[in-house]
């Protein structure tokens, strides 16, 4: 079911983004951004002061320029009188000196004005940038922290590559808007309002004539704005789609190369880029038409005002200086009005981006504690585990029941093997034990207490998992082993590596524990990655161990080394072993056979092999026949 705020668009099978609108509710929600400025909020407010001063000084310039032009008329009246004086050179030397002195005074005032405007502009940009960058850093940290605490159900509905793309682009959009967009919008708005007031004081008749043109321009501007916003959203969505392709291809680069699908991925990205280009061209055409319209209206209105102004000057209804000031104010107002729609559209995009970020920040999270809120190993489980009538369906596939009425017990220190055909629900049991998901029905008990009674962080601290596909982070071997217990000493890391049969191959590298493992551990072999994962689990020292197909993808020698390390790791711990290779679980204390989400057999290896028509016996015999065939022996 679609949920408001999801990232996917309908055109590509994705849930559509809510359209950003500057409603009171949206603005109120976006105002939460200021809370992330913290102690830097005063810088934003001071920046607003300098913004007002910048706009105010901009409004002084047309007045001074008009005054300077008016000096040519000798402050005697009409442009006709001025032309007569200039033509007949009636100006006396004394009058010329006075006019030059007045011009020098205005010139000095203009220099002071430009200097002040430069200072005000610098502090405006500096203070806005200071406040915004600190706010963005806090917002990024808060968003990432929230994502780290999201339940697994959230990630089953959202792609990691798209989340990354959205967060980076949305927060960048917010930053650009707060740094420049809001400031420019307010500055231009002040110029428009202030300029309107001033031109009415100069000539209300001429101002009314100018204002008569504005409504028609405003209506067309709004229509253009809607079209531009639509294309802008489409471009952003298509760019997000292309970023997903990049993320998926890079994350699965081994598969891409093994299937020689480099060309396929390049072509897929090329087609996605063509769609981006198509939408971007539509966006550019709309913007181009809009700017052409604004330019036509701007210069057309300017020429009309010049014509009206000349008529009024000829009729002695205003001076040359007043006409020049009016025209300059008109240009400033028109230019600001032309920029307001673009800044308004940018603010709308930022409001939409902030809504998407806050929808992430408002998502329900798991009750897990951060390192500064907890101390490790406050709780130590004995390791008794019991599943009682557990049923479960994944949130994205509620119509398909994965587990049905699953029940079995594990005593502290026992090894419980979970086997069954692919898709039977084995790995789902592991995810429920880790409380990645909650059962739809039934109860999971740890030490005879419901899982929900435990602090989630402390419960998971008592568990460790060694999966089939080990993910190593792109740092050093030491960092990856220490991930099991951040802050572990070098001696503890070395001891864990030794217990995991990893010390020999680590010491063979020139950089030893400081060896970089590469993206996702690509610099290491599968067996080496598995032993790093085992060392990580050793360092964590869990009460409950989950081995999910930990040796199924390894060669015989790597499997032997890994299995030896696992055998040492499993001593004294409650271990759940999910396995396809049944030869690795013959010594398990209990084997639970699951088929189609139901437990159909439970017992030891010998007990299950005695069942003539049992599934475990059938699976075991099938694997034995395969591994003992001449073709396999030759291999």
Secondary structure, DSSP 8 states (H G I E B T S, - for coil): ---TT-S--GGGT----------HHHHHHHGGGGGGGGGGHHHHHHHHHHHHHHHHHHHHHHHHHHHHHHHHTTTSS-HHHHHHHHHHT---HHHHHHHHHHHHHHHHHHHHHHHHHHHHHHHHHHHHHHHHHHHHHHHHHHHHHHHHTB-HHHHHHS-HHHHHHHHHHHHHHHHHIIIIIHHHHHHHHHHHHHHHHHHHHH-HHHHHHHHHHHHHHHHHHHHHHHHHHHHHHHHHHHHHHHHHHHHHHHHTHHHHHHTT-HHHHHHHHHHHHHHHHHHHHHHHHHHHHHHHHHHHHHHHHHHHHHHHHHHHHHTTSS-HHHHHHHHHHHHHHHHHHHHHHHHHHHHHHHHHHHHHHHHHHTS-B-----GGG--TTS------EEEEEEEE--GGGTTS-SEEEEEEEE-TT-EEEEE-STTSSHHHHHHHHTTSS--SEEEEEETTEEGGGS-HHHHHHTEEEE-SS----SSBHHHHHHTTSTT--HHHHHHHHHHTT-HHHHHTSTTGGG-B--GGGTTS-HHHHHHHHHHHHHHHT-SEEEEESTTTTS-HHHHHHHHHHHHHHHTTSEEEEE-S-GGGGTT-SEEEEEETTEEEEEE-HHHHHT-TT-HHHHHHHHHHHHHTSHHHHH-
